[in-house]
Amino acid sequence: MSSVSLPFEILPRTGNLNTTPVAPIADADRLGLTKKQVAADHPTWCPGCGDFSVLALYFKLIEKRKIWHEKITTVAGIGCSSRFPYFVQAHGAHYIHGRALPFASGVSLTRPDLHVFTFGGDGDAFSIGGNHVNHTARKNIKMTYVIMDNWVYGLTKKQTSPTSPIGFKSKTDLGGALDQPINPMKQLISAGATFVARASAANIPHLLQMMEAAMDHDGFSVIECLSECVEFFDGAFDAANPRKGGKFDLVPAEHDVTDEFAAYKMAADPFPGKFGIFYKVNRPTKNKNEADITAKAMEKVQGKKPWEILQATFNRMK
């Protein structure tokens, strides 16, 4: 990680600029960010929402890993969970509905030195943005995607989502949902994501472990995080919460995370299923593949000035 410093300093009290160059501060000497420094607006979720836990752990992850402001990028689409960029004092974007992944892909491909974190909900990820999940997965673009799945459209006040269970009564299914819900884990594994994990906002230590492992993965890492909507689907995940009489079963220690079939089979377990890393493999990222193409192209024009390269391109078009 490169060192950064301003090319000038502000003199104390006077506020005047001193244009004398300042020696860069080595990363080892930089103080880590605190939650107070990285937190922005006060979160506006409903009291008890599981998204609070994910945000708190995101701050903790930034503190623990000493990720500086200029190395954080927080991207989200539209939805309750997609308010994330508002609450993080760092570079990022609250993008349009379902299109967070294309935007984050551009950031990741052009700035491979950044930690790109994308956040979304079950609607943003699997409904309007479902095609982008599939293509980002197959391309294996390096980023971490946390999907806060609550089985309901919460921001628009209780409509059926792609993950709502059969029988769920909402404003769009007054008599109960009839359509088969998607299985997020099955979809992510079959689409080609190279890191697929499952967690719950109610189990904070485990969720932090999954977020750290996802961040360290070189590729498209995704976490399906059960995040209860206490306002419009209260009790949806009680079966996965020991404090409410449920059970939180971890992925068995003997599970081979490189076995795609075993991961897919485990994803078919009835709710609440297992929690942990289902699938993890190493495959060249699109970031590396495109960097290799660029490097080979630059070898052909080595020593030439930019305008000479551009002129040669125009000459070939004649």
TINUBA-815754 format. One record per atom (N, C-alpha, C): residue number from 1; x, y, z. Coordinates in steps of 0.02 Angstrom, whole numbers. Layout:
BEGIN
    n       x       y       z
  NUM       X       Y       Z
...
***
This chain:
BEGIN
    n       x       y       z
    1      43     -59       0
    1       0       0       0
    1      45      62       0
    2      32     107     -44
    2      75     165     -51
    2      62     217       3
    3     113     257      17
    3     107     310      66
    3      75     371      33
    4      39     410      72
    4       8     470      45
    4      22     529      91
    5      24     588      62
    5      31     649     101
    5      10     707      58
    6      -9     761      89
    6     -25     822      52
    6      40     855      30
    7      39     888     -27
    7     100     922     -50
    7     112     988     -12
    8      70    1002      36
    8      78    1063      76
    8      52    1048     146
    9      61    1093     192
    9      33    1085     259
    9      -1    1150     281
   10     -51    1143     323
   10     -86    1202     350
   10     -53    1221     416
   11     -28    1282     419
   11       5    1304     479
   11     -45    1313     536
   12     -27    1294     596
   12     -73    1301     653
   12     -93    1373     666
   13    -155    1382     687
   13    -184    1446     707
   13    -197    1493     648
   14    -146    1505     607
   14    -155    1553     554
   14    -198    1526     498
   15    -194    1460     485
   15    -231    1432     430
   15    -198    1443     363
   16    -140    1478     363
   16    -106    1491     300
   16     -73    1428     274
   17     -62    1425     209
   17     -30    1368     178
   17      45    1375     177
   18      79    1322     196
   18     151    1320     189
   18     166    1273     131
   19     192    1300      77
   19     202    1261      17
   19     267    1221      18
   20     302    1223      74
   20     362    1182      80
   20     342    1108      80
   21     372    1067      36
   21     353     996      32
   21     358     962     100
   22     309     919     114
   22     307     881     177
   22     326     809     162
   23     367     781     204
   23     388     711     194
   23     328     665     201
   24     321     616     157
   24     265     569     162
   24     266     530     227
   25     207     514     252
   25     201     475     313
   25     199     401     294
   26     244     362     320
   26     245     291     305
   26     181     258     332
   27     156     208     295
   27      95     174     316
   27     101     146     387
   28     160     122     403
   28     171      92     469
   28     162     144     525
   29     172     208     509
   29     167     260     559
   29      98     294     561
   30      56     276     514
   30     -11     306     512
   30     -56     274     563
   31     -95     315     598
   31    -142     289     646
   31    -202     259     609
   32    -228     204     635
   32    -286     173     604
   32    -348     215     614
   33    -395     209     567
   33    -457     247     572
   33    -499     221     631
   34    -534     266     663
   34    -580     246     716
   34    -651     247     688
   35    -697     216     724
   35    -767     216     702
   35    -793     287     695
   36    -772     331     741
   36    -796     400     739
   36    -773     434     675
   37    -713     418     652
   37    -687     449     591
   37    -720     422     528
   38    -740     359     529
   38    -766     328     469
   38    -842     329     465
   39    -875     344     521
   39    -948     347     521
   39    -971     415     495
   40   -1024     414     455
   40   -1051     476     426
   40   -1120     490     457
   41   -1172     496     415
   41   -1239     510     441
   41   -1264     455     487
   42   -1309     474     532
   42   -1338     425     578
   42   -1383     377     538
   43   -1375     311     546
   43   -1416     264     509
   43   -1490     275     520
   44   -1529     267     467
   44   -1601     281     471
   44   -1643     218     464
   45   -1616     161     482
   45   -1655     100     479
   45   -1702      95     538
   46   -1751      50     533
   46   -1798      40     588
   46   -1761       9     648
   47   -1779      26     708
   47   -1748      -4     767
   47   -1754     -80     764
   48   -1698    -114     775
   48   -1697    -187     774
   48   -1679    -217     707
   49   -1671    -176     656
   49   -1653    -202     589
   49   -1584    -235     591
   50   -1578    -291     556
   50   -1515    -327     555
   50   -1459    -289     520
   51   -1477    -239     479
   51   -1427    -202     441
   51   -1381    -163     488
   52   -1404    -146     548
   52   -1361    -111     596
   52   -1299    -153     612
   53   -1309    -218     620
   53   -1253    -263     636
   53   -1202    -264     581
   54   -1225    -267     518
   54   -1180    -270     461
   54   -1139    -206     457
   55   -1172    -148     467
   55   -1136     -85     465
   55   -1084     -80     521
   56   -1103    -101     582
   56   -1057     -99     638
   56    -995    -142     625
   57   -1006    -200     594
   57    -950    -244     579
   57    -908    -218     521
   58    -938    -181     476
   58    -900    -149     422
   58    -852     -98     452
   59    -876     -59     499
   59    -832     -11     534
   59    -776     -49     570
   60    -794    -103     603
   60    -745    -142     641
   60    -692    -171     594
   61    -714    -194     536
   61    -668    -222     487
   61    -619    -169     462
   62    -644    -109     449
   62    -601     -55     426
   62    -549     -37     480
   63    -572     -35     543
   63    -526     -20     599
   63    -474     -75     606
   64    -497    -136     606
   64    -453    -193     619
   64    -400    -201     565
   65    -419    -190     502
   65    -372    -199     447
   65    -335    -135     428
   66    -350     -81     464
   66    -316     -17     451
   66    -321       2     377
   67    -383       2     353
   67    -396      22     284
   67    -407      98     284
   68    -364     134     250
   68    -367     207     250
   68    -425     232     206
   69    -445     294     218
   69    -500     324     181
   69    -492     317     106
   70    -431     329      82
   70    -420     328      10
   70    -419     258     -20
   71    -426     207      22
   71    -426     138      -2
   71    -494     104       6
   72    -544     140      30
   72    -610     112      40
   72    -657     136     -15
   73    -696      91     -43
   73    -749     110     -90
   73    -812      71     -72
   74    -864     107     -54
   74    -927      77     -34
   74    -981      91     -86
   75   -1007      39    -117
   75   -1056      46    -171
   75   -1120       9    -153
   76   -1178      37    -171
   76   -1241       3    -159
   76   -1291      25    -212
   77   -1346     -13    -216
   77   -1399       2    -263
   77   -1455      40    -229
   78   -1516      11    -231
   78   -1574      43    -200
   78   -1607      -7    -153
   79   -1628      17     -96
   79   -1660     -26     -46
   79   -1638      -5      23
   80   -1667     -36      74
   80   -1648     -19     143
   80   -1574     -28     154
   81   -1548     -87     137
   81   -1477    -100     148
   81   -1432     -58     104
   82   -1459     -35      48
   82   -1419       4       1
   82   -1407      76      23
   83   -1431      93      82
   83   -1415     160     110
   83   -1344     163     137
   84   -1310     106     136
   84   -1243     101     165
   84   -1196     159     150
   85   -1188     179      86
   85   -1140     232      71
   85   -1153     298     109
   86   -1216     311     127
   86   -1231     371     164
   86   -1200     371     234
   87   -1191     311     261
   87   -1170     305     331
   87   -1095     293     338
   88   -1058     292     283
   88    -986     279     284
   88    -948     339     257
   89    -903     366     297
   89    -864     424     278
   89    -805     401     235
   90    -819     388     172
   90    -767     363     126
   90    -793     370      55
   91    -751     355       7
   91    -772     358     -63
   91    -824     304     -76
   92    -873     319    -118
   92    -924     270    -133
   92    -980     301    -173
   93   -1031     261    -186
   93   -1088     285    -226
   93   -1151     247    -208
   94   -1205     285    -201
   94   -1272     256    -194
   94   -1300     256    -265
   95   -1294     199    -298
   95   -1308     197    -370
   95   -1381     179    -382
   96   -1399     169    -447
   96   -1468     157    -465
   96   -1489      85    -451
   97   -1554      73    -452
   97   -1583      10    -431
   97   -1557     -49    -472
   98   -1525     -96    -437
   98   -1502    -157    -469
   98   -1437    -152    -507
   99   -1408     -92    -509
   99   -1349     -81    -551
   99   -1285     -68    -511
  100   -1286     -87    -447
  100   -1227     -75    -405
  100   -1167    -114    -430
  101   -1177    -176    -452
  101   -1121    -218    -472
  101   -1085    -193    -535
  102   -1121    -170    -588
  102   -1085    -142    -645
  102   -1042     -81    -626
  103   -1070     -38    -583
  103   -1032      20    -561
  103    -970      -1    -522
  104    -980     -48    -475
  104    -925     -72    -434
  104    -873    -109    -477
  105    -896    -142    -529
  105    -850    -177    -574
  105    -803    -128    -608
  106    -831     -71    -629
  106    -789     -20    -661
  106    -737       7    -613
  107    -757      17    -550
  107    -710      41    -500
  107    -654     -10    -489
  108    -674     -74    -482
  108    -626    -127    -468
  108    -576    -136    -525
  109    -600    -132    -587
  109    -557    -144    -645
  109    -509     -86    -658
  110    -531     -26    -643
  110    -487      32    -655
  110    -443      49    -595
  111    -464      28    -535
  111    -424      41    -475
  111    -416     -23    -435
  112    -373     -68    -458
  112    -364    -132    -423
  112    -333    -125    -354
  113    -308     -65    -338
  113    -277     -55    -272
  113    -329     -42    -217
  114    -392     -32    -237
  114    -444     -16    -188
  114    -478     -79    -162
  115    -505     -73    -102
  115    -549    -124     -74
  115    -620    -104     -94
  116    -652    -141    -138
  116    -719    -125    -161
  116    -769    -168    -124
  117    -813    -136     -86
  117    -866    -170     -50
  117    -933    -149     -79
  118    -974    -197     -97
  118   -1041    -182    -124
  118   -1093    -212     -77
  119   -1146    -174     -65
  119   -1199    -196     -20
  119   -1266    -192     -56
  120   -1310    -240     -42
  120   -1376    -240     -72
  120   -1423    -286     -35
  121   -1485    -287     -57
  121   -1536    -330     -27
  121   -1558    -383     -76
  122   -1606    -424     -55
  122   -1629    -479     -98
  122   -1663    -453    -161
  123   -1697    -397    -158
  123   -1728    -369    -218
  123   -1677    -339    -265
  124   -1633    -298    -238
  124   -1582    -265    -278
  124   -1535    -316    -311
  125   -1522    -372    -275
  125   -1474    -421    -300
  125   -1506    -473    -346
  126   -1566    -497    -329
  126   -1593    -554    -364
  126   -1655    -539    -407
  127   -1679    -478    -404
  127   -1736    -460    -447
  127   -1711    -416    -504
  128   -1715    -351    -495
  128   -1694    -306    -549
  128   -1619    -311    -564
  129   -1579    -332    -515
  129   -1507    -339    -527
  129   -1484    -410    -535
  130   -1531    -457    -544
  130   -1513    -527    -548
  130   -1465    -544    -604
  131   -1475    -513    -662
  131   -1429    -528    -718
  131   -1358    -505    -704
  132   -1351    -450    -668
  132   -1284    -423    -654
  132   -1247    -468    -603
  133   -1285    -499    -558
  133   -1254    -547    -511
  133   -1222    -604    -550
  134   -1260    -630    -598
  134   -1235    -687    -637
  134   -1173    -669    -677
  135   -1174    -611    -709
  135   -1117    -593    -752
  135   -1056    -572    -712
  136   -1067    -539    -655
  136   -1010    -521    -613
  136    -978    -584    -585
  137   -1019    -634    -570
  137    -994    -698    -543
  137    -953    -734    -596
  138    -979    -741    -656
  138    -943    -779    -707
  138    -878    -745    -729
  139    -878    -678    -726
  139    -817    -641    -744
  139    -766    -641    -687
  140    -790    -657    -627
  140    -747    -660    -567
  140    -710    -594    -556
  141    -748    -540    -552
  141    -720    -474    -539
  141    -706    -468    -464
  142    -647    -442    -448
  142    -626    -439    -378
  142    -665    -386    -339
  143    -707    -409    -293
  143    -743    -364    -247
  143    -778    -408    -196
  144    -803    -377    -143
  144    -843    -412     -93
  144    -914    -387     -96
  145    -961    -433    -103
  145   -1032    -415    -108
  145   -1070    -446     -50
  146   -1099    -403      -8
  146   -1138    -426      50
  146   -1212    -415      33
  147   -1250    -470      31
  147   -1321    -466      15
  147   -1361    -476      78
  148   -1394    -423     101
  148   -1436    -427     161
  148   -1506    -452     140
  149   -1517    -516     151
  149   -1578    -549     128
  149   -1628    -550     186
  150   -1686    -518     175
  150   -1737    -519     228
  150   -1805    -546     204
  151   -1805    -574     144
  151   -1864    -609     117
  151   -1924    -563     105
  152   -1912    -497      99
  152   -1968    -451      88
  152   -1941    -385      61
  153   -1982    -350      23
  153   -1965    -281       3
  153   -1984    -236      61
  154   -1935    -213      98
  154   -1948    -173     157
  154   -1955     -99     143
  155   -1913     -72      99
  155   -1913       0      86
  155   -1980      23      57
  156   -2011     -19      17
  156   -2075      -1     -14
  156   -2134     -30      25
  157   -2121     -51      87
  157   -2174     -67     135
  157   -2211    -132     122
  158   -2172    -187     117
  158   -2198    -255     118
  158   -2230    -278      53
  159   -2186    -293       5
  159   -2207    -330     -54
  159   -2166    -394     -58
  160   -2191    -443     -96
  160   -2156    -506    -103
  160   -2090    -496    -140
  161   -2036    -526    -115
  161   -1970    -520    -147
  161   -1953    -587    -180
  162   -1898    -591    -217
  162   -1879    -654    -249
  162   -1865    -711    -199
  163   -1850    -693    -136
  163   -1835    -746     -87
  163   -1891    -757     -37
  164   -1947    -723     -46
  164   -2004    -733       1
  164   -2029    -805      -4
  165   -2042    -836      53
  165   -2066    -906      52
  165   -2138    -912      27
  166   -2153    -971       1
  166   -2222    -983     -22
  166   -2270    -975      37
  167   -2324    -939      25
  167   -2374    -926      77
  167   -2367    -859     111
  168   -2312    -823      98
  168   -2301    -758     130
  168   -2352    -708     105
  169   -2389    -678     151
  169   -2440    -629     132
  169   -2411    -559     131
  170   -2419    -526      75
  170   -2392    -459      68
  170   -2442    -417      27
  171   -2423    -355      13
  171   -2467    -310     -25
  171   -2473    -332     -98
  172   -2426    -372    -121
  172   -2430    -397    -190
  172   -2455    -469    -193
  173   -2460    -502    -136
  173   -2487    -570    -131
  173   -2532    -574     -70
  174   -2593    -546     -77
  174   -2638    -542     -19
  174   -2657    -610       8
  175   -2661    -659     -36
  175   -2679    -726     -15
  175   -2619    -770       0
  176   -2560    -743      -6
  176   -2499    -781       6
  176   -2460    -793     -58
  177   -2394    -789     -55
  177   -2351    -798    -114
  177   -2360    -868    -143
  178   -2363    -871    -209
  178   -2372    -935    -244
  178   -2309    -958    -280
  179   -2266    -909    -297
  179   -2207    -925    -338
  179   -2150    -955    -297
  180   -2116   -1002    -329
  180   -2058   -1034    -296
  180   -2003    -982    -285
  181   -1979    -973    -223
  181   -1925    -925    -211
  181   -1859    -951    -239
  182   -1815    -906    -255
  182   -1749    -927    -279
  182   -1707    -950    -219
  183   -1656    -988    -233
  183   -1608   -1009    -182
  183   -1544    -970    -196
  184   -1530    -917    -156
  184   -1471    -875    -171
  184   -1406    -913    -175
  185   -1396    -961    -131
  185   -1333    -998    -130
  185   -1324   -1040    -193
  186   -1378   -1074    -213
  186   -1376   -1113    -275
  186   -1359   -1068    -335
  187   -1393   -1011    -338
  187   -1382    -966    -395
  187   -1311    -941    -398
  188   -1284    -921    -340
  188   -1216    -893    -338
  188   -1164    -945    -356
  189   -1173   -1006    -332
  189   -1125   -1060    -346
  189   -1127   -1078    -420
  190   -1188   -1087    -447
  190   -1194   -1107    -517
  190   -1173   -1052    -565
  191   -1179    -989    -544
  191   -1161    -933    -587
  191   -1086    -924    -594
  192   -1047    -952    -547
  192    -975    -949    -553
  192    -939    -907    -501
  193    -975    -884    -449
  193    -941    -846    -396
  193    -888    -891    -364
  194    -829    -864    -351
  194    -774    -905    -326
  194    -770    -907    -250
  195    -812    -869    -216
  195    -817    -871    -143
  195    -890    -860    -126
  196    -921    -909     -95
  196    -991    -904     -76
  196    -999    -925      -4
  197   -1025    -880      37
  197   -1034    -894     108
  197   -1103    -872     131
  198   -1123    -899     188
  198   -1189    -883     216
  198   -1180    -864     289
  199   -1215    -812     310
  199   -1208    -788     378
  199   -1274    -758     401
  200   -1274    -734     463
  200   -1334    -703     491
  200   -1313    -641     530
  201   -1353    -588     524
  201   -1339    -527     562
  201   -1348    -537     636
  202   -1381    -592     656
  202   -1392    -606     726
  202   -1332    -639     759
  203   -1285    -665     719
  203   -1224    -697     746
  203   -1165    -654     725
  204   -1149    -605     766
  204   -1099    -554     749
  204   -1028    -581     741
  205   -1003    -622     789
  205    -934    -647     780
  205    -925    -687     716
  206    -974    -729     699
  206    -970    -769     638
  206    -972    -725     576
  207   -1016    -676     576
  207   -1022    -631     518
  207    -956    -594     506
  208    -924    -572     559
  208    -860    -537     550
  208    -808    -584     520
  209    -807    -647     540
  209    -761    -696     511
  209    -774    -703     436
  210    -837    -706     417
  210    -854    -714     346
  210    -835    -652     306
  211    -844    -592     335
  211    -826    -530     300
  211    -751    -525     290
  212    -713    -547     340
  212    -640    -546     334
  212    -616    -595     281
  213    -645    -655     282
  213    -625    -706     233
  213    -644    -684     163
  214    -702    -652     156
  214    -724    -629      90
  214    -678    -574      64
  215    -658    -528     108
  215    -614    -473      88
  215    -546    -499      66
  216    -522    -552      97
  216    -456    -579      81
  216    -456    -621      17
  217    -515    -639      -8
  217    -519    -682     -67
  217    -504    -642    -130
  218    -463    -670    -174
  218    -446    -637    -237
  218    -496    -658    -290
  219    -552    -623    -293
  219    -604    -639    -340
  219    -671    -611    -317
  220    -725    -635    -348
  220    -792    -611    -330
  220    -816    -650    -269
  221    -816    -618    -211
  221    -835    -651    -149
  221    -903    -624    -127
  222    -949    -670    -112
  222   -1018    -651     -95
  222   -1039    -683     -29
  223   -1073    -643      12
  223   -1101    -668      74
  223   -1177    -656      72
  224   -1215    -710      79
  224   -1287    -702      89
  224   -1297    -696     165
  225   -1318    -637     187
  225   -1325    -624     259
  225   -1399    -616     276
  226   -1425    -661     316
  226   -1494    -655     338
  226   -1500    -594     384
  227   -1540    -546     363
  227   -1546    -483     400
  227   -1621    -469     409
  228   -1645    -484     468
  228   -1717    -482     480
  228   -1747    -412     474
  229   -1804    -409     439
  229   -1844    -347     436
  229   -1896    -351     491
  230   -1882    -320     547
  230   -1926    -325     606
  230   -1993    -289     595
  231   -1995    -245     546
  231   -2056    -206     533
  231   -2106    -245     490
  232   -2081    -279     438
  232   -2126    -310     390
  232   -2120    -386     385
  233   -2072    -416     419
  233   -2068    -490     420
  233   -2035    -511     485
  234   -2064    -490     540
  234   -2037    -505     606
  234   -2037    -580     619
  235   -1981    -606     642
  235   -1977    -677     659
  235   -1961    -723     601
  236   -1946    -694     544
  236   -1932    -735     484
  236   -1875    -784     495
  237   -1825    -764     534
  237   -1765    -805     542
  237   -1757    -833     613
  238   -1812    -839     650
  238   -1808    -865     718
  238   -1778    -935     719
  239   -1791    -974     666
  239   -1767   -1043     664
  239   -1691   -1047     659
  240   -1659    -990     642
  240   -1586    -988     637
  240   -1554    -951     695
  241   -1595    -933     745
  241   -1571    -894     801
  241   -1579    -933     867
  242   -1524    -958     895
  242   -1529    -997     958
  242   -1563    -958    1015
  243   -1556    -892    1015
  243   -1587    -853    1068
  243   -1663    -854    1063
  244   -1689    -874    1005
  244   -1761    -878     996
  244   -1784    -950     986
  245   -1742    -997    1010
  245   -1761   -1067    1006
  245   -1739   -1102     942
  246   -1703   -1067     899
  246   -1681   -1097     836
  246   -1612   -1128     843
  247   -1581   -1144     786
  247   -1514   -1173     786
  247   -1472   -1141     732
  248   -1408   -1133     748
  248   -1360   -1103     702
  248   -1306   -1155     689
  249   -1317   -1195     637
  249   -1271   -1249     620
  249   -1217   -1225     572
  250   -1155   -1235     591
  250   -1099   -1215     548
  250   -1087   -1267     494
  251   -1057   -1245     439
  251   -1035   -1291     387
  251    -988   -1342     419
  252    -998   -1407     407
  252    -955   -1458     439
  252    -881   -1446     423
  253    -839   -1459     472
  253    -767   -1449     464
  253    -738   -1491     408
  254    -769   -1549     395
  254    -743   -1593     342
  254    -766   -1574     272
  255    -808   -1523     267
  255    -833   -1502     201
  255    -776   -1474     158
  256    -770   -1499      97
  256    -720   -1476      50
  256    -748   -1415      12
  257    -722   -1356      29
  257    -749   -1294      -1
  257    -734   -1289     -76
  258    -690   -1331    -102
  258    -676   -1329    -174
  258    -721   -1376    -213
  259    -764   -1413    -178
  259    -808   -1461    -210
  259    -874   -1426    -228
  260    -881   -1408    -290
  260    -940   -1371    -312
  260   -1004   -1411    -302
  261   -1003   -1475    -317
  261   -1063   -1517    -310
  261   -1084   -1521    -237
  262   -1035   -1531    -192
  262   -1050   -1536    -121
  262   -1079   -1470     -95
  263   -1053   -1414    -119
  263   -1078   -1348     -98
  263   -1150   -1339    -123
  264   -1162   -1358    -184
  264   -1229   -1351    -214
  264   -1279   -1395    -177
  265   -1258   -1455    -160
  265   -1301   -1502    -124
  265   -1318   -1475     -55
  266   -1268   -1446     -21
  266   -1280   -1419      46
  266   -1326   -1358      43
  267   -1324   -1321     -13
  267   -1368   -1263     -21
  267   -1441   -1283     -26
  268   -1454   -1347     -39
  268   -1522   -1371     -45
  268   -1552   -1392      22
  269   -1513   -1389      76
  269   -1539   -1408     142
  269   -1599   -1364     161
  270   -1649   -1391     193
  270   -1707   -1350     213
  270   -1686   -1297     264
  271   -1723   -1243     265
  271   -1707   -1188     312
  271   -1709   -1213     384
  272   -1662   -1193     428
  272   -1614   -1139     418
  272   -1549   -1159     384
  273   -1537   -1222     371
  273   -1477   -1243     335
  273   -1413   -1231     374
  274   -1358   -1226     337
  274   -1292   -1217     366
  274   -1267   -1145     356
  275   -1217   -1126     398
  275   -1188   -1060     394
  275   -1112   -1066     392
  276   -1082   -1026     348
  276   -1009   -1029     340
  276    -991   -1025     266
  277    -931   -1046     249
  277    -907   -1044     180
  277    -928   -1108     145
  278    -971   -1102      95
  278    -995   -1159      56
  278    -945   -1176       0
  279    -920   -1124     -32
  279    -879   -1135     -93
  279    -824   -1083     -97
  280    -764   -1106    -112
  280    -707   -1061    -119
  280    -655   -1093    -164
  281    -642   -1062    -221
  281    -592   -1086    -268
  281    -552   -1027    -295
  282    -494   -1042    -322
  282    -453    -992    -354
  282    -459    -997    -430
  283    -477    -942    -461
  283    -483    -939    -534
  283    -461    -869    -555
  284    -427    -862    -611
  284    -403    -796    -632
  284    -461    -745    -633
  285    -449    -688    -604
  285    -499    -635    -604
  285    -499    -597    -670
  286    -555    -564    -683
  286    -557    -521    -742
  286    -507    -465    -735
  287    -494    -443    -674
  287    -444    -391    -662
  287    -376    -413    -689
  288    -356    -474    -673
  288    -291    -498    -696
  288    -290    -510    -771
  289    -344    -540    -797
  289    -347    -553    -868
  289    -341    -489    -910
  290    -377    -438    -889
  290    -374    -375    -926
  290    -307    -340    -916
  291    -278    -346    -857
  291    -212    -316    -845
  291    -160    -349    -890
  292    -166    -415    -900
  292    -119    -450    -944
  292    -126    -427   -1017
  293    -188    -416   -1039
  293    -200    -392   -1107
  293    -170    -322   -1116
  294    -180    -280   -1066
  294    -154    -211   -1069
  294     -78    -212   -1071
  295     -47    -255   -1029
  295      26    -259   -1027
  295      55    -281   -1094
  296      23    -330   -1126
  296      46    -353   -1191
  296      39    -299   -1244
  297     -16    -263   -1241
  297     -27    -209   -1289
  297      24    -153   -1280
  298      42    -138   -1218
  298      91     -85   -1205
  298     161    -105   -1227
  299     176    -169   -1228
  299     242    -192   -1251
  299     253    -173   -1324
  300     199    -173   -1363
  300     205    -158   -1434
  300     218     -84   -1448
  301     202     -42   -1400
  301     211      31   -1411
  301     260      60   -1361
  302     302      17   -1334
  302     349      40   -1283
  302     396      94   -1312
  303     405     147   -1274
  303     449     201   -1295
  303     414     255   -1335
  304     352     244   -1356
  304     315     294   -1395
  304     275     340   -1349
  305     267     402   -1371
  305     229     450   -1333
  305     154     438   -1347
  306     111     460   -1301
  306      39     448   -1310
  306      11     472   -1376
  307      34     532   -1399
  307       7     558   -1462
  307      31     516   -1521
  308      89     485   -1515
  308     114     443   -1569
  308      73     378   -1574
  309      54     352   -1516
  309      12     292   -1515
  309     -56     307   -1545
  310     -84     365   -1527
  310    -149     385   -1553
  310    -145     396   -1628
  311     -92     427   -1651
  311     -84     440   -1723
  311     -79     375   -1762
  312     -42     327   -1735
  312     -35     262   -1768
  312    -103     227   -1773
  313    -144     236   -1722
  313    -211     206   -1724
  313    -253     238   -1779
  314    -249     305   -1783
  314    -287     339   -1836
  314    -263     319   -1906
  315    -197     309   -1912
  315    -170     291   -1977
  315    -196     223   -2000
  316    -206     176   -1953
  316    -231     110   -1970
  316    -305     113   -1992
  317    -339     166   -1972
  317    -410     172   -1988
  317    -422     203   -2057
  318    -369     227   -2088
  318    -377     259   -2155
  318    -391     208   -2208
***
